[in-house]
């Protein structure tokens, strides 16, 4: 089978959609090497993390106009190359598909990650909301098959775009193979020294933005008189000032913000944590929850949305707007080693369903069903 991908995110995005795209592509290269993979990207200059393999090739704009106007190439100019390459299936990895004509013999799949901009329009500009929705609606209408990364996202696709339920498959995400590795104590200590990590700590990983709700953890630490340090890993947005002001105003100590954490070091930072906390208000899936489970860390996350799909039966779920409930959950984990061990054991067992070979096989079933 010859499969094409919108690989822009794989080449240009260092987290989020970039990680999703790279992890999935690596899984295909490894577990289904018999196929031919064509990675379409405006440029290959920023390629991240792919080794040389014989069963994929990179496709970039061929015409000078398309090289100059890359957005146009991704939406319309790419059509000619797809036809010339005679792809069996083209997969839009980030809620987008190019504009194709009715008679074009190109079967398409699109992955939709979330419709947060529809649920929380106040977090987005009017123009951004219109652009995102227009692209997603067209992709859902045009695709032969839609993949939602959670059942929550499947429900949102049906609700906001009117797509028939039978057109949508739910396939979860996996996480980078580095999270499944076992690390020697010497390397753990080296990581601890590098980032000046405390002996025990709570962990939050995610962009520091309003929706992900870091401030609830800070308030819970204050309410519960929790003296275990909190380590924060993630890009800082405008919301960071609100968090910082609260910390300074209330003289809260032991909050450590880490900058420039490498992909190689992140699994070790998870591995060394005593508890992972993710009180996000809403997500399409919540990949940091999976990373924590795979790393053998007890997870506390939000009740509702997709979080129980990611966290499974062994995690603790709280109201993200209730810092007192979150404080009690944190204390229950850090004060009861047997409870924490049970959460880790159940989490590791549940996380088996997210292994890359299983995810890749599910996608191959989707491709085969439409080709």
C-alpha positions as CSV (number, residue, x, y, z in Angstrom):
1,X,0.0,0.0,0.0
2,X,1.2,3.5,-0.8
3,X,0.2,5.9,2.0
4,X,0.6,9.7,2.0
5,X,0.7,11.9,5.1
6,X,0.3,15.6,5.8
7,X,3.7,15.6,7.6
8,X,4.1,19.3,8.3
9,X,3.6,18.9,12.0
10,X,6.0,16.0,12.2
11,X,8.7,18.2,10.8
12,X,7.9,21.6,12.4
13,X,6.2,21.0,15.8
14,X,8.4,19.9,18.7
15,X,5.4,18.9,20.9
16,X,1.7,18.2,20.7
17,X,0.7,17.4,17.2
18,X,4.3,17.0,16.2
19,X,4.9,14.2,18.8
20,X,1.6,12.5,17.7
21,X,2.7,12.6,14.0
22,X,6.2,11.4,14.6
23,X,5.2,8.6,17.0
24,X,2.6,7.3,14.6
25,X,4.9,7.4,11.6
26,X,7.7,5.7,13.5
27,X,5.3,2.9,14.4
28,X,4.3,2.4,10.8
29,X,8.0,2.3,9.7
30,X,8.7,-0.3,12.3
31,X,5.7,-2.6,12.3
32,X,4.5,-2.3,8.7
33,X,7.7,-1.9,6.6
34,X,6.1,-3.5,3.6
35,X,4.2,-0.3,2.8
36,X,5.5,2.8,1.0
37,X,5.2,6.0,3.0
38,X,5.2,9.5,1.4
39,X,5.6,12.4,3.8
40,X,4.3,15.7,2.4
41,X,5.7,18.8,4.0
42,X,6.3,22.4,2.9
43,X,10.0,21.9,3.7
44,X,12.2,19.2,5.1
45,X,14.7,21.6,6.5
46,X,13.3,21.3,10.0
47,X,13.0,17.5,10.0
48,X,13.0,16.2,13.6
49,X,14.0,12.8,14.8
50,X,13.6,10.5,11.7
51,X,16.4,8.1,10.9
52,X,17.1,7.0,7.3
53,X,14.7,4.3,6.2
54,X,14.1,2.9,2.7
55,X,10.3,2.7,2.9
56,X,9.5,6.4,3.2
57,X,10.3,9.5,1.1
58,X,9.7,13.2,1.6
59,X,7.6,15.2,-0.8
60,X,8.0,19.0,-0.9
61,X,6.5,21.6,-3.3
62,X,7.8,21.2,-6.8
63,X,6.6,24.4,-8.5
64,X,8.2,27.7,-7.6
65,X,4.9,29.3,-6.8
66,X,4.1,26.5,-4.3
67,X,7.5,26.9,-2.7
68,X,6.7,30.6,-2.2
69,X,3.1,30.1,-1.0
70,X,3.3,27.0,1.1
71,X,-0.2,27.3,2.7
72,X,-1.7,27.3,-0.8
73,X,0.3,24.2,-1.6
74,X,-1.0,22.4,1.4
75,X,-4.6,23.1,0.6
76,X,-4.7,23.1,-3.2
77,X,-1.4,22.8,-4.9
78,X,-0.6,19.4,-3.4
79,X,-3.5,17.7,-5.3
80,X,-1.4,17.4,-8.5
81,X,1.4,15.7,-6.7
82,X,-0.9,13.3,-4.9
83,X,-2.4,12.2,-8.2
84,X,1.0,11.8,-9.8
85,X,2.3,9.8,-6.9
86,X,-0.8,7.6,-7.2
87,X,-1.3,7.2,-3.4
88,X,-3.8,4.6,-2.2
89,X,-4.6,6.6,1.0
90,X,-3.8,10.1,2.1
91,X,-4.0,10.8,5.8
92,X,-4.4,14.3,7.3
93,X,-2.8,14.0,10.7
94,X,-4.0,17.3,12.1
95,X,-7.7,17.9,11.3
96,X,-7.0,19.0,7.8
97,X,-7.3,17.7,4.2
98,X,-6.4,19.3,0.9
99,X,-9.1,20.4,-1.5
100,X,-9.8,17.6,-3.9
101,X,-12.1,17.2,-6.8
102,X,-15.0,14.8,-7.0
103,X,-13.5,12.5,-9.6
104,X,-10.1,12.3,-7.9
105,X,-9.3,8.7,-7.0
106,X,-7.7,9.5,-3.6
107,X,-9.1,7.8,-0.5
108,X,-8.7,10.0,2.6
109,X,-8.5,9.7,6.3
110,X,-8.3,12.6,8.8
111,X,-7.4,12.5,12.5
112,X,-9.4,15.1,14.5
113,X,-7.7,15.8,17.9
114,X,-10.3,18.1,19.5
115,X,-12.8,20.9,19.0
116,X,-11.9,22.9,22.0
117,X,-12.2,26.1,20.1
118,X,-16.0,25.3,19.8
119,X,-16.4,24.3,23.4
120,X,-14.4,27.2,24.8
121,X,-14.7,30.0,22.1
122,X,-13.6,32.6,24.6
123,X,-10.0,31.2,24.5
124,X,-9.7,31.8,20.8
125,X,-10.0,34.8,18.5
126,X,-13.0,35.0,16.2
127,X,-10.9,34.6,13.1
128,X,-9.0,31.6,14.5
129,X,-12.3,29.9,15.4
130,X,-13.7,30.4,11.9
131,X,-10.5,29.1,10.2
132,X,-10.2,26.0,12.5
133,X,-13.9,25.1,12.1
134,X,-13.9,25.6,8.3
135,X,-10.9,23.3,7.9
136,X,-12.3,20.6,10.3
137,X,-15.8,20.7,8.7
138,X,-14.4,20.3,5.2
139,X,-12.1,17.5,6.3
140,X,-14.9,15.6,8.0
141,X,-17.2,16.0,5.0
142,X,-14.5,15.0,2.5
143,X,-12.8,12.1,4.4
144,X,-13.7,8.6,3.7
145,X,-12.9,7.9,7.3
146,X,-12.4,10.0,10.4
147,X,-10.3,9.1,13.4
148,X,-11.1,10.7,16.7
149,X,-8.4,10.4,19.4
150,X,-11.0,9.8,22.1
151,X,-14.6,9.0,22.5
152,X,-15.0,12.6,23.8
153,X,-13.7,13.9,20.6
154,X,-15.9,11.6,18.6
155,X,-19.0,13.0,20.4
156,X,-17.8,16.6,19.7
157,X,-17.3,15.8,16.0
158,X,-20.9,14.5,15.8
159,X,-22.3,17.5,17.8
160,X,-20.5,20.3,16.1
161,X,-20.1,19.1,12.5
162,X,-23.1,16.9,12.1
163,X,-20.9,14.0,11.0
164,X,-22.6,10.5,11.1
165,X,-21.3,8.4,14.0
166,X,-20.7,5.4,11.7
167,X,-18.1,7.4,9.8
168,X,-15.8,7.9,12.9
169,X,-13.4,5.4,14.4
170,X,-11.8,6.0,17.9
171,X,-8.1,5.3,18.0
172,X,-6.1,6.5,21.0
173,X,-2.7,8.0,21.0
174,X,0.5,6.4,22.1
175,X,3.6,8.1,23.6
176,X,7.2,8.1,22.6
177,X,9.1,4.8,23.0
178,X,11.5,6.6,25.4
179,X,8.8,6.4,28.1
180,X,8.8,2.6,28.0
181,X,12.5,2.3,28.5
182,X,14.1,1.3,31.8
183,X,16.7,3.7,33.1
184,X,19.7,2.9,35.4
185,X,20.0,4.8,38.7
186,X,23.1,6.5,37.5
187,X,21.2,8.2,34.7
188,X,18.3,9.1,37.0
189,X,20.8,10.8,39.4
190,X,22.4,12.6,36.5
191,X,19.0,14.0,35.5
192,X,18.2,14.9,39.1
193,X,21.5,16.8,39.3
194,X,21.1,18.5,35.9
195,X,17.7,20.0,36.8
196,X,18.3,20.4,40.5
197,X,15.3,18.2,41.3
198,X,14.3,17.5,44.9
199,X,14.4,14.0,46.4
200,X,10.6,13.8,46.2
201,X,8.2,16.0,44.2
202,X,4.8,16.4,42.6
203,X,4.8,16.8,38.8
204,X,2.8,18.8,36.3
205,X,3.6,18.6,32.6
206,X,1.8,20.8,30.1
207,X,1.6,24.3,28.7
208,X,1.1,26.9,31.4
209,X,-2.2,28.3,30.1
210,X,-5.6,28.9,31.6
211,X,-7.4,25.8,30.3
212,X,-4.8,23.5,31.8
213,X,-5.4,25.0,35.2
214,X,-2.0,24.9,37.0
215,X,-3.2,27.4,39.5
216,X,-5.6,24.8,41.1
217,X,-2.5,22.7,42.0
218,X,-0.9,25.8,43.6
219,X,-4.0,26.5,45.6
220,X,-4.3,22.8,46.6
221,X,-0.8,22.8,47.9
222,X,-1.6,25.9,50.0
223,X,-4.9,24.6,51.3
224,X,-3.5,21.2,52.2
225,X,-0.3,22.5,53.7
226,X,1.6,20.2,51.4
227,X,5.3,20.7,51.7
228,X,6.4,18.3,48.9
229,X,7.8,20.5,46.1
230,X,5.9,20.9,42.8
231,X,7.9,20.6,39.5
232,X,6.4,22.3,36.5
233,X,7.4,21.4,32.9
234,X,5.8,23.3,30.0
235,X,5.8,26.4,27.8
236,X,4.8,29.6,29.6
237,X,2.0,31.7,28.1
238,X,0.2,34.8,29.4
239,X,-1.4,32.7,32.2
240,X,2.0,32.2,33.8
241,X,2.0,35.8,35.1
242,X,-1.3,35.1,36.9
243,X,0.3,31.9,38.4
244,X,3.5,33.7,39.4
245,X,1.6,36.7,41.0
246,X,-0.4,34.2,43.1
247,X,2.7,32.4,44.2
248,X,4.5,35.6,45.2
249,X,1.4,37.2,46.8
250,X,0.9,34.2,49.0
251,X,4.6,33.5,49.6
252,X,4.3,29.9,48.4
253,X,7.6,28.1,48.2
254,X,8.9,24.9,46.6
255,X,7.4,25.6,43.1
256,X,10.1,24.8,40.5
257,X,9.6,25.8,36.9
258,X,11.9,23.9,34.5
259,X,12.9,25.4,31.1
260,X,14.3,23.8,28.1
261,X,13.7,20.2,29.1
262,X,14.8,17.8,26.4
263,X,12.7,14.9,25.0
264,X,15.3,12.5,26.3
265,X,15.2,13.9,29.8
266,X,11.4,14.2,30.2
267,X,10.8,10.4,30.8
268,X,13.3,10.5,33.6
269,X,11.6,13.5,35.2
270,X,8.4,11.6,35.1
271,X,10.1,8.5,36.5
272,X,11.5,10.3,39.5
273,X,8.2,12.0,40.5
274,X,6.0,10.8,43.5
275,X,2.7,11.9,41.9
276,X,1.6,13.4,38.6
277,X,-1.2,16.0,38.7
278,X,-3.1,17.1,35.6
279,X,-6.2,19.2,36.5
280,X,-7.0,20.4,33.0
281,X,-10.5,21.7,32.4
282,X,-10.8,20.0,29.0
283,X,-8.6,18.0,26.5
284,X,-9.0,16.0,23.3
285,X,-7.2,13.2,25.0
286,X,-4.4,14.2,27.5
287,X,-1.2,12.5,26.4
288,X,0.7,13.6,29.6
289,X,-1.6,11.2,31.6
290,X,-0.4,8.3,29.4
291,X,3.2,9.3,29.8
292,X,2.8,9.3,33.6
293,X,1.1,5.9,33.6
294,X,3.8,4.3,31.4
295,X,6.4,5.9,33.6
296,X,5.0,4.2,36.7
297,X,3.7,7.3,38.5
298,X,0.3,7.7,40.3
299,X,-2.0,10.0,38.4
300,X,-4.5,12.6,39.7
301,X,-6.5,14.2,36.9
302,X,-9.9,15.8,36.2
303,X,-13.3,14.2,36.3
304,X,-15.2,14.3,33.0
305,X,-14.1,15.1,29.5
306,X,-11.7,12.4,28.1
307,X,-9.6,11.9,31.2
308,X,-11.0,8.6,32.4
309,X,-10.3,7.2,28.9
310,X,-6.6,8.2,29.3
311,X,-6.2,7.5,33.1
312,X,-8.1,4.3,33.5
313,X,-9.6,2.8,36.7
314,X,-6.4,3.2,38.8
315,X,-6.2,7.0,38.6
316,X,-7.9,9.5,41.0
317,X,-10.4,12.0,39.4
318,X,-11.2,15.3,40.9
319,X,-13.2,18.5,40.2
320,X,-10.6,20.7,38.6
321,X,-12.2,23.7,40.1
322,X,-12.1,22.4,43.6
323,X,-8.6,22.9,45.1
324,X,-9.7,21.4,48.4
325,X,-10.7,18.1,46.8
326,X,-7.4,18.1,44.9
327,X,-5.5,18.7,48.1
328,X,-7.2,15.7,49.7
329,X,-6.3,13.5,46.7
330,X,-2.6,14.6,46.8
331,X,-2.4,13.8,50.5
332,X,-4.1,10.4,50.0
333,X,-1.4,9.5,47.5
334,X,1.8,10.8,49.2
335,X,0.7,9.7,52.7
336,X,-0.2,6.1,51.7
337,X,2.6,4.2,49.9
338,X,0.4,1.1,49.4
339,X,-2.3,3.2,47.7
340,X,0.3,4.8,45.5
341,X,1.8,1.3,44.6
342,X,-1.6,0.0,43.7
343,X,-2.3,3.0,41.4
344,X,1.0,2.5,39.7
345,X,0.3,-1.2,39.1
346,X,-3.2,-0.6,37.7
347,X,-1.9,2.3,35.6
348,X,0.8,0.2,34.0
349,X,-1.7,-2.6,33.2
350,X,-4.2,-0.1,31.7
351,X,-1.5,1.6,29.6
352,X,-0.8,-1.6,27.6
353,X,-3.7,-0.6,25.3
354,X,-1.7,2.5,24.2
355,X,1.3,0.6,22.9
356,X,2.5,1.7,19.5
357,X,2.1,-1.6,17.8
358,X,-1.6,-1.8,18.8
359,X,-2.3,1.8,17.7
360,X,-0.5,1.3,14.3
361,X,-2.5,-1.9,13.7
362,X,-5.8,-0.1,14.3
363,X,-4.9,2.6,11.7
364,X,-3.9,-0.1,9.2
365,X,-7.3,-1.6,9.6
366,X,-8.9,1.8,8.8
367,X,-6.7,2.2,5.7
368,X,-7.5,-1.3,4.4
369,X,-11.2,-0.7,4.9
370,X,-11.3,2.2,2.5
371,X,-8.6,1.4,-0.1
